[in-house]
Amino acid sequence: MKKVAISVGDLNGIGIELILRNHNEISKIVSPLYCIDKNMLKKASDKLQLPIPDDFQTVDAVAPYFEIKAGEVDKQSGAYSYASFEHAVKLAKAKEVDAICTLPIHKKAWELAGVNYKGHTDALRDFCDADAIMMLGCPQMFVALFTEHIPLKNVAGSINKKDLTRFLIDFYNTAKPSKNVAVLGLNPHAGDDGVLGNEESIIKEAIKQAHDHIGRNIFTSPLVPDVAFTPKVRANFDHYIAMYHDQGLIPLKALYFDESINVSLNLPFLRVSVDHGTAFDIAYKGTKLNSLSYLNAIKYIADN
């Protein structure tokens, strides 16, 4: 059974409730180690009026204690969520755990706490000195993002042959796709042979270089983005590569919002996360939570 370090995310959000409510189920398939100390765990469980399971493994002090403020963006909760994540990474790098699972953080809370990263993936690139690839989805459809959290106006200028070739090779080596991979064009109609843009020529060159390197043709020529996710086309693929964030995630979340997870590829250890946010609007209110993304994230670790 794999040992998994689980960072608790922003304690003002729903992460700790997901953890407490699902511990018995996930502990049947992995051995979880929660990156929270007993003091903050007690505060959260009391506020939620949920018992702490007897076999619930925690770590020593993570960060300064604070009062949980349900649904609020807070500097102290941001600092704690970052420290919890950092602790999980240290355990993985030291090979004390087999993988990490991260619960949702709030980017503004990290900023208020003085954290210089926009999110988990940015930090992981720095911590591991590796070009981490963000892939989201579920077994029916995974989508990897060439560019992520950058302004839309900067996307076209970010598409260059060298970086995209490296991305495609790294994706192939770490995602290990068994079927052909759908690569999306950037422009409407995939550029219409240069009439609507020429970025597709760069994408084609990168695909050719990647194929030469891996010795196998697995990536499609740039597909027309507005038909790439229609049922007939989708039946041929279970992995897509999108040129920018919303190009890939709008169709993914329209189709598989509840069950999707976030996977960081090309790291020295496996990292998965839920594919949703802190849900401050329902935190600590007794609202029934949808645990599917969290459970799928843990199952992905167990299966990989």
C-alpha positions as YAML, in Angstrom:
chain: A
units: angstrom
residues:
- id: 1
  name: MET
  ca: [0.00, 0.00, 0.00]
- id: 2
  name: LYS
  ca: [1.44, 3.36, -1.04]
- id: 3
  name: LYS
  ca: [2.16, 6.00, 1.59]
- id: 4
  name: VAL
  ca: [0.76, 9.40, 0.64]
- id: 5
  name: ALA
  ca: [1.44, 12.80, 2.19]
- id: 6
  name: ILE
  ca: [-1.72, 14.91, 2.05]
- id: 7
  name: SER
  ca: [-1.44, 18.68, 2.37]
- id: 8
  name: VAL
  ca: [-4.60, 20.07, 3.94]
- id: 9
  name: GLY
  ca: [-5.06, 23.19, 1.83]
- id: 10
  name: ASP
  ca: [-6.67, 26.34, 3.19]
- id: 11
  name: LEU
  ca: [-8.23, 25.47, 6.55]
- id: 12
  name: ASN
  ca: [-10.85, 28.18, 6.03]
- id: 13
  name: GLY
  ca: [-12.17, 26.12, 3.11]
- id: 14
  name: ILE
  ca: [-13.57, 22.62, 2.56]
- id: 15
  name: GLY
  ca: [-10.31, 20.65, 2.35]
- id: 16
  name: ILE
  ca: [-10.18, 19.48, 5.94]
- id: 17
  name: GLU
  ca: [-13.83, 18.39, 5.84]
- id: 18
  name: LEU
  ca: [-13.13, 16.32, 2.72]
- id: 19
  name: ILE
  ca: [-10.20, 14.74, 4.56]
- id: 20
  name: LEU
  ca: [-12.14, 13.88, 7.72]
- id: 21
  name: ARG
  ca: [-15.24, 12.58, 5.93]
- id: 22
  name: ASN
  ca: [-13.29, 10.36, 3.53]
- id: 23
  name: HIS
  ca: [-10.45, 9.07, 5.69]
- id: 24
  name: ASN
  ca: [-11.98, 5.64, 6.28]
- id: 25
  name: GLU
  ca: [-12.51, 5.07, 2.56]
- id: 26
  name: ILE
  ca: [-9.13, 6.27, 1.30]
- id: 27
  name: SER
  ca: [-7.19, 4.47, 4.04]
- id: 28
  name: LYS
  ca: [-8.37, 1.21, 2.47]
- id: 29
  name: ILE
  ca: [-6.29, 1.86, -0.67]
- id: 30
  name: VAL
  ca: [-3.40, 4.08, 0.52]
- id: 31
  name: SER
  ca: [-1.68, 4.91, 3.80]
- id: 32
  name: PRO
  ca: [-2.32, 8.65, 4.34]
- id: 33
  name: LEU
  ca: [-0.11, 10.99, 6.33]
- id: 34
  name: TYR
  ca: [-1.84, 14.34, 6.84]
- id: 35
  name: CYS
  ca: [0.34, 17.44, 6.94]
- id: 36
  name: ILE
  ca: [-1.49, 19.08, 9.82]
- id: 37
  name: ASP
  ca: [-0.62, 19.18, 13.52]
- id: 38
  name: LYS
  ca: [-2.90, 17.89, 16.25]
- id: 39
  name: ASN
  ca: [-3.78, 21.36, 17.55]
- id: 40
  name: MET
  ca: [-5.13, 22.70, 14.25]
- id: 41
  name: LEU
  ca: [-6.77, 19.37, 13.49]
- id: 42
  name: LYS
  ca: [-8.68, 19.58, 16.79]
- id: 43
  name: LYS
  ca: [-9.75, 23.16, 16.02]
- id: 44
  name: ALA
  ca: [-11.09, 22.11, 12.62]
- id: 45
  name: SER
  ca: [-12.82, 18.94, 13.83]
- id: 46
  name: ASP
  ca: [-14.51, 20.82, 16.67]
- id: 47
  name: LYS
  ca: [-15.72, 23.53, 14.30]
- id: 48
  name: LEU
  ca: [-17.05, 20.89, 11.91]
- id: 49
  name: GLN
  ca: [-18.37, 18.72, 14.73]
- id: 50
  name: LEU
  ca: [-16.70, 15.74, 13.11]
- id: 51
  name: PRO
  ca: [-14.74, 13.09, 15.03]
- id: 52
  name: ILE
  ca: [-11.06, 12.46, 14.38]
- id: 53
  name: PRO
  ca: [-10.52, 8.82, 13.32]
- id: 54
  name: ASP
  ca: [-8.38, 6.75, 15.68]
- id: 55
  name: ASP
  ca: [-5.84, 5.85, 12.96]
- id: 56
  name: PHE
  ca: [-5.48, 9.44, 11.69]
- id: 57
  name: GLN
  ca: [-1.74, 10.11, 11.24]
- id: 58
  name: THR
  ca: [-0.54, 13.72, 11.53]
- id: 59
  name: VAL
  ca: [2.82, 15.51, 11.62]
- id: 60
  name: ASP
  ca: [4.47, 17.81, 14.16]
- id: 61
  name: ALA
  ca: [4.00, 21.58, 14.16]
- id: 62
  name: VAL
  ca: [3.50, 22.89, 10.61]
- id: 63
  name: ALA
  ca: [3.09, 26.66, 11.08]
- id: 64
  name: PRO
  ca: [1.85, 29.07, 13.80]
- id: 65
  name: TYR
  ca: [-1.62, 28.27, 15.11]
- id: 66
  name: PHE
  ca: [-4.50, 30.55, 14.16]
- id: 67
  name: GLU
  ca: [-8.25, 30.82, 14.54]
- id: 68
  name: ILE
  ca: [-10.14, 29.27, 11.66]
- id: 69
  name: LYS
  ca: [-12.38, 31.83, 9.96]
- id: 70
  name: ALA
  ca: [-14.74, 29.86, 7.75]
- id: 71
  name: GLY
  ca: [-14.95, 31.19, 4.22]
- id: 72
  name: GLU
  ca: [-12.50, 34.06, 4.69]
- id: 73
  name: VAL
  ca: [-9.36, 34.94, 2.76]
- id: 74
  name: ASP
  ca: [-6.78, 35.18, 5.51]
- id: 75
  name: LYS
  ca: [-3.02, 35.69, 5.74]
- id: 76
  name: GLN
  ca: [-2.56, 33.11, 8.50]
- id: 77
  name: SER
  ca: [-4.56, 30.40, 6.75]
- id: 78
  name: GLY
  ca: [-2.55, 31.12, 3.61]
- id: 79
  name: ALA
  ca: [0.70, 30.68, 5.51]
- id: 80
  name: TYR
  ca: [-0.50, 27.43, 7.05]
- id: 81
  name: SER
  ca: [-1.66, 25.96, 3.73]
- id: 82
  name: TYR
  ca: [1.70, 26.79, 2.15]
- id: 83
  name: ALA
  ca: [3.62, 25.26, 5.04]
- id: 84
  name: SER
  ca: [1.48, 22.10, 4.85]
- id: 85
  name: PHE
  ca: [2.22, 21.80, 1.14]
- id: 86
  name: GLU
  ca: [5.93, 22.45, 1.67]
- id: 87
  name: HIS
  ca: [6.02, 19.74, 4.34]
- id: 88
  name: ALA
  ca: [4.43, 17.21, 1.96]
- id: 89
  name: VAL
  ca: [6.99, 18.03, -0.75]
- id: 90
  name: LYS
  ca: [9.89, 17.57, 1.69]
- id: 91
  name: LEU
  ca: [8.55, 14.13, 2.63]
- id: 92
  name: ALA
  ca: [8.29, 13.16, -1.05]
- id: 93
  name: LYS
  ca: [11.76, 14.44, -1.93]
- id: 94
  name: ALA
  ca: [13.19, 12.48, 1.01]
- id: 95
  name: LYS
  ca: [11.32, 9.40, -0.28]
- id: 96
  name: GLU
  ca: [9.48, 9.05, 3.01]
- id: 97
  name: VAL
  ca: [6.23, 8.91, 1.03]
- id: 98
  name: ASP
  ca: [5.42, 7.59, -2.43]
- id: 99
  name: ALA
  ca: [3.28, 10.53, -3.60]
- id: 100
  name: ILE
  ca: [1.55, 13.68, -2.45]
- id: 101
  name: CYS
  ca: [-2.06, 14.81, -2.74]
- id: 102
  name: THR
  ca: [-2.83, 18.50, -2.32]
- id: 103
  name: LEU
  ca: [-6.13, 19.96, -1.17]
- id: 104
  name: PRO
  ca: [-7.18, 23.40, -2.52]
- id: 105
  name: ILE
  ca: [-5.38, 26.58, -1.52]
- id: 106
  name: HIS
  ca: [-6.49, 30.18, -2.05]
- id: 107
  name: LYS
  ca: [-4.06, 32.10, -4.25]
- id: 108
  name: LYS
  ca: [-4.86, 35.46, -2.64]
- id: 109
  name: ALA
  ca: [-4.26, 34.01, 0.83]
- id: 110
  name: TRP
  ca: [-0.84, 32.83, -0.34]
- id: 111
  name: GLU
  ca: [-0.12, 36.29, -1.66]
- id: 112
  name: LEU
  ca: [-1.17, 37.89, 1.66]
- id: 113
  name: ALA
  ca: [1.14, 35.46, 3.45]
- id: 114
  name: GLY
  ca: [4.07, 36.59, 1.30]
- id: 115
  name: VAL
  ca: [4.25, 33.42, -0.80]
- id: 116
  name: ASN
  ca: [5.78, 34.22, -4.18]
- id: 117
  name: TYR
  ca: [4.07, 31.44, -6.13]
- id: 118
  name: LYS
  ca: [0.72, 31.57, -7.90]
- id: 119
  name: GLY
  ca: [-0.08, 27.98, -7.03]
- id: 120
  name: HIS
  ca: [1.15, 24.46, -6.41]
- id: 121
  name: THR
  ca: [2.52, 23.80, -9.89]
- id: 122
  name: ASP
  ca: [4.61, 26.98, -9.98]
- id: 123
  name: ALA
  ca: [6.13, 26.08, -6.63]
- id: 124
  name: LEU
  ca: [6.79, 22.47, -7.63]
- id: 125
  name: ARG
  ca: [8.83, 23.59, -10.64]
- id: 126
  name: ASP
  ca: [11.06, 25.55, -8.28]
- id: 127
  name: PHE
  ca: [11.24, 22.95, -5.51]
- id: 128
  name: CYS
  ca: [12.14, 20.16, -7.93]
- id: 129
  name: ASP
  ca: [14.03, 22.16, -10.57]
- id: 130
  name: ALA
  ca: [11.84, 20.47, -13.17]
- id: 131
  name: ASP
  ca: [9.46, 21.55, -15.94]
- id: 132
  name: ALA
  ca: [6.29, 20.28, -14.30]
- id: 133
  name: ILE
  ca: [3.39, 19.73, -16.68]
- id: 134
  name: MET
  ca: [-0.16, 20.47, -15.55]
- id: 135
  name: MET
  ca: [-2.61, 17.78, -16.67]
- id: 136
  name: LEU
  ca: [-6.22, 17.70, -15.60]
- id: 137
  name: GLY
  ca: [-9.03, 15.27, -16.22]
- id: 138
  name: CYS
  ca: [-10.29, 11.77, -15.56]
- id: 139
  name: PRO
  ca: [-9.88, 8.40, -17.30]
- id: 140
  name: GLN
  ca: [-12.33, 9.41, -20.03]
- id: 141
  name: MET
  ca: [-10.30, 12.51, -20.95]
- id: 142
  name: PHE
  ca: [-7.10, 14.13, -19.70]
- id: 143
  name: VAL
  ca: [-5.99, 17.57, -20.89]
- id: 144
  name: ALA
  ca: [-2.40, 18.83, -20.55]
- id: 145
  name: LEU
  ca: [-1.74, 22.57, -20.75]
- id: 146
  name: PHE
  ca: [1.21, 24.00, -22.65]
- id: 147
  name: THR
  ca: [0.67, 27.46, -21.14]
- id: 148
  name: GLU
  ca: [-1.20, 27.83, -17.86]
- id: 149
  name: HIS
  ca: [-1.81, 30.88, -15.70]
- id: 150
  name: ILE
  ca: [-0.73, 33.64, -18.05]
- id: 151
  name: PRO
  ca: [-2.77, 36.43, -19.67]
- id: 152
  name: LEU
  ca: [-4.46, 35.39, -22.88]
- id: 153
  name: LYS
  ca: [-2.69, 38.18, -24.77]
- id: 154
  name: ASN
  ca: [0.65, 36.49, -24.00]
- id: 155
  name: VAL
  ca: [-0.23, 33.00, -25.25]
- id: 156
  name: ALA
  ca: [0.64, 33.39, -28.95]
- id: 157
  name: GLY
  ca: [4.05, 34.84, -28.14]
- id: 158
  name: SER
  ca: [4.76, 31.91, -25.81]
- id: 159
  name: ILE
  ca: [4.41, 29.30, -28.54]
- id: 160
  name: ASN
  ca: [7.89, 28.51, -29.82]
- id: 161
  name: LYS
  ca: [9.38, 25.38, -31.32]
- id: 162
  name: LYS
  ca: [12.02, 24.72, -28.67]
- id: 163
  name: ASP
  ca: [9.74, 24.88, -25.63]
- id: 164
  name: LEU
  ca: [6.84, 23.06, -27.27]
- id: 165
  name: THR
  ca: [9.11, 20.26, -28.52]
- id: 166
  name: ARG
  ca: [10.49, 19.77, -25.01]
- id: 167
  name: PHE
  ca: [6.96, 19.84, -23.59]
- id: 168
  name: LEU
  ca: [5.74, 17.16, -26.02]
- id: 169
  name: ILE
  ca: [8.69, 14.87, -25.29]
- id: 170
  name: ASP
  ca: [8.31, 15.29, -21.51]
- id: 171
  name: PHE
  ca: [4.58, 14.68, -21.78]
- id: 172
  name: TYR
  ca: [5.10, 11.48, -23.76]
- id: 173
  name: ASN
  ca: [7.72, 10.18, -21.32]
- id: 174
  name: THR
  ca: [5.68, 10.85, -18.16]
- id: 175
  name: ALA
  ca: [2.02, 10.51, -19.20]
- id: 176
  name: LYS
  ca: [2.83, 7.35, -21.17]
- id: 177
  name: PRO
  ca: [-0.24, 7.60, -23.43]
- id: 178
  name: SER
  ca: [-1.31, 4.35, -25.06]
- id: 179
  name: LYS
  ca: [-3.33, 6.01, -27.86]
- id: 180
  name: ASN
  ca: [-2.65, 8.92, -30.17]
- id: 181
  name: VAL
  ca: [-2.67, 12.31, -28.46]
- id: 182
  name: ALA
  ca: [-4.83, 15.15, -29.80]
- id: 183
  name: VAL
  ca: [-2.90, 18.42, -30.14]
- id: 184
  name: LEU
  ca: [-5.05, 21.53, -30.46]
- id: 185
  name: GLY
  ca: [-4.27, 24.38, -32.80]
- id: 186
  name: LEU
  ca: [-4.23, 27.87, -31.38]
- id: 187
  name: ASN
  ca: [-6.29, 29.82, -33.90]
- id: 188
  name: PRO
  ca: [-9.88, 29.42, -35.15]
- id: 189
  name: HIS
  ca: [-10.01, 26.70, -37.82]
- id: 190
  name: ALA
  ca: [-6.40, 25.84, -36.77]
- id: 191
  name: GLY
  ca: [-5.27, 28.90, -38.74]
- id: 192
  name: ASP
  ca: [-6.83, 27.92, -42.08]
- id: 193
  name: ASP
  ca: [-3.38, 27.41, -43.66]
- id: 194
  name: GLY
  ca: [-2.11, 30.72, -42.33]
- id: 195
  name: VAL
  ca: [-5.15, 32.85, -43.21]
- id: 196
  name: LEU
  ca: [-6.11, 33.20, -39.52]
- id: 197
  name: GLY
  ca: [-2.66, 32.91, -37.97]
- id: 198
  name: ASN
  ca: [0.63, 31.07, -38.41]
- id: 199
  name: GLU
  ca: [1.22, 29.56, -34.95]
- id: 200
  name: GLU
  ca: [0.09, 26.18, -36.29]
- id: 201
  name: SER
  ca: [3.24, 26.01, -38.43]
- id: 202
  name: ILE
  ca: [5.31, 26.27, -35.25]
- id: 203
  name: ILE
  ca: [3.19, 23.58, -33.60]
- id: 204
  name: LYS
  ca: [3.69, 21.26, -36.61]
- id: 205
  name: GLU
  ca: [7.47, 21.76, -36.50]
- id: 206
  name: ALA
  ca: [7.54, 20.96, -32.77]
- id: 207
  name: ILE
  ca: [5.46, 17.83, -33.33]
- id: 208
  name: LYS
  ca: [7.85, 16.65, -36.05]
- id: 209
  name: GLN
  ca: [10.89, 17.19, -33.83]
- id: 210
  name: ALA
  ca: [9.21, 15.39, -30.95]
- id: 211
  name: HIS
  ca: [8.37, 12.44, -33.19]
- id: 212
  name: ASP
  ca: [11.95, 12.30, -34.44]
- id: 213
  name: HIS
  ca: [13.19, 12.22, -30.86]
- id: 214
  name: ILE
  ca: [10.83, 9.56, -29.49]
- id: 215
  name: GLY
  ca: [10.84, 7.47, -32.65]
- id: 216
  name: ARG
  ca: [7.09, 7.22, -32.86]
- id: 217
  name: ASN
  ca: [4.27, 9.25, -34.40]
- id: 218
  name: ILE
  ca: [1.75, 9.73, -31.62]
- id: 219
  name: PHE
  ca: [0.75, 13.41, -31.73]
- id: 220
  name: THR
  ca: [-1.86, 14.59, -34.21]
- id: 221
  name: SER
  ca: [-1.39, 17.60, -36.47]
- id: 222
  name: PRO
  ca: [-3.00, 20.69, -34.90]
- id: 223
  name: LEU
  ca: [-6.72, 20.02, -34.63]
- id: 224
  name: VAL
  ca: [-9.44, 22.61, -35.16]
- id: 225
  name: PRO
  ca: [-10.22, 23.52, -31.53]
- id: 226
  name: ASP
  ca: [-13.96, 24.05, -31.86]
- id: 227
  name: VAL
  ca: [-14.62, 20.50, -33.08]
- id: 228
  name: ALA
  ca: [-11.88, 18.63, -31.21]
- id: 229
  name: PHE
  ca: [-14.16, 17.80, -28.27]
- id: 230
  name: THR
  ca: [-17.23, 16.70, -30.22]
- id: 231
  name: PRO
  ca: [-18.31, 13.11, -29.49]
- id: 232
  name: LYS
  ca: [-17.13, 11.67, -32.81]
- id: 233
  name: VAL
  ca: [-13.63, 13.16, -32.46]
- id: 234
  name: ARG
  ca: [-13.39, 12.54, -28.72]
- id: 235
  name: ALA
  ca: [-14.02, 8.83, -29.25]
- id: 236
  name: ASN
  ca: [-10.51, 8.57, -30.73]
- id: 237
  name: PHE
  ca: [-8.56, 10.16, -27.88]
- id: 238
  name: ASP
  ca: [-8.16, 10.06, -24.12]
- id: 239
  name: HIS
  ca: [-5.36, 12.66, -23.94]
- id: 240
  name: TYR
  ca: [-5.38, 16.21, -25.32]
- id: 241
  name: ILE
  ca: [-2.77, 18.97, -25.34]
- id: 242
  name: ALA
  ca: [-4.17, 22.50, -25.23]
- id: 243
  name: MET
  ca: [-2.20, 25.63, -26.05]
- id: 244
  name: TYR
  ca: [-3.76, 27.66, -23.24]
- id: 245
  name: HIS
  ca: [-5.72, 27.27, -20.02]
- id: 246
  name: ASP
  ca: [-9.35, 27.88, -20.98]
- id: 247
  name: GLN
  ca: [-9.00, 26.18, -24.37]
- id: 248
  name: GLY
  ca: [-8.58, 22.87, -22.58]
- id: 249
  name: LEU
  ca: [-10.39, 23.37, -19.31]
- id: 250
  name: ILE
  ca: [-13.70, 24.78, -20.51]
- id: 251
  name: PRO
  ca: [-14.61, 21.59, -22.41]
- id: 252
  name: LEU
  ca: [-13.13, 19.38, -19.71]
- id: 253
  name: LYS
  ca: [-15.15, 20.98, -16.93]
- id: 254
  name: ALA
  ca: [-18.29, 21.11, -19.04]
- id: 255
  name: LEU
  ca: [-18.03, 17.36, -19.55]
- id: 256
  name: TYR
  ca: [-16.38, 16.01, -16.39]
- id: 257
  name: PHE
  ca: [-16.36, 18.72, -13.72]
- id: 258
  name: ASP
  ca: [-17.17, 16.58, -10.69]
- id: 259
  name: GLU
  ca: [-14.74, 13.74, -11.33]
- id: 260
  name: SER
  ca: [-11.70, 15.59, -12.70]
- id: 261
  name: ILE
  ca: [-8.36, 15.73, -10.90]
- id: 262
  name: ASN
  ca: [-5.12, 17.66, -11.35]
- id: 263
  name: VAL
  ca: [-1.89, 15.72, -12.01]
- id: 264
  name: SER
  ca: [1.63, 17.19, -12.08]
- id: 265
  name: LEU
  ca: [3.73, 15.30, -14.63]
- id: 266
  name: ASN
  ca: [7.52, 15.34, -15.13]
- id: 267
  name: LEU
  ca: [8.43, 15.53, -11.43]
- id: 268
  name: PRO
  ca: [10.63, 13.13, -9.41]
- id: 269
  name: PHE
  ca: [7.49, 12.05, -7.52]
- id: 270
  name: LEU
  ca: [3.77, 11.83, -8.24]
- id: 271
  name: ARG
  ca: [1.60, 14.76, -7.25]
- id: 272
  name: VAL
  ca: [-2.16, 14.86, -7.64]
- id: 273
  name: SER
  ca: [-4.80, 17.30, -6.49]
- id: 274
  name: VAL
  ca: [-8.51, 17.87, -6.57]
- id: 275
  name: ASP
  ca: [-9.70, 19.92, -9.53]
- id: 276
  name: HIS
  ca: [-11.74, 22.45, -7.58]
- id: 277
  name: GLY
  ca: [-11.21, 25.37, -5.25]
- id: 278
  name: THR
  ca: [-11.63, 26.10, -1.56]
- id: 279
  name: ALA
  ca: [-15.42, 26.53, -1.83]
- id: 280
  name: PHE
  ca: [-15.45, 29.22, 0.85]
- id: 281
  name: ASP
  ca: [-19.17, 29.75, 0.24]
- id: 282
  name: ILE
  ca: [-20.06, 26.36, 1.74]
- id: 283
  name: ALA
  ca: [-17.17, 25.76, 4.16]
- id: 284
  name: TYR
  ca: [-18.21, 24.67, 7.67]
- id: 285
  name: LYS
  ca: [-21.92, 25.09, 6.85]
- id: 286
  name: GLY
  ca: [-22.90, 21.45, 6.92]
- id: 287
  name: THR
  ca: [-23.50, 21.40, 3.18]
- id: 288
  name: LYS
  ca: [-23.18, 17.96, 1.62]
- id: 289
  name: LEU
  ca: [-19.83, 17.88, -0.20]
- id: 290
  name: ASN
  ca: [-19.06, 16.15, -3.47]
- id: 291
  name: SER
  ca: [-15.99, 14.04, -2.70]
- id: 292
  name: LEU
  ca: [-15.57, 12.48, -6.14]
- id: 293
  name: SER
  ca: [-12.57, 14.55, -7.25]
- id: 294
  name: TYR
  ca: [-10.72, 13.87, -3.99]
- id: 295
  name: LEU
  ca: [-11.46, 10.15, -4.12]
- id: 296
  name: ASN
  ca: [-10.41, 9.97, -7.77]
- id: 297
  name: ALA
  ca: [-7.14, 11.75, -6.95]
- id: 298
  name: ILE
  ca: [-6.32, 9.14, -4.31]
- id: 299
  name: LYS
  ca: [-7.34, 6.29, -6.63]
- id: 300
  name: TYR
  ca: [-5.03, 7.71, -9.33]
- id: 301
  name: ILE
  ca: [-2.12, 7.47, -6.90]
- id: 302
  name: ALA
  ca: [-3.04, 3.91, -5.94]
- id: 303
  name: ASP
  ca: [-3.21, 2.89, -9.61]
- id: 304
  name: ASN
  ca: [-0.03, 4.63, -10.76]
...
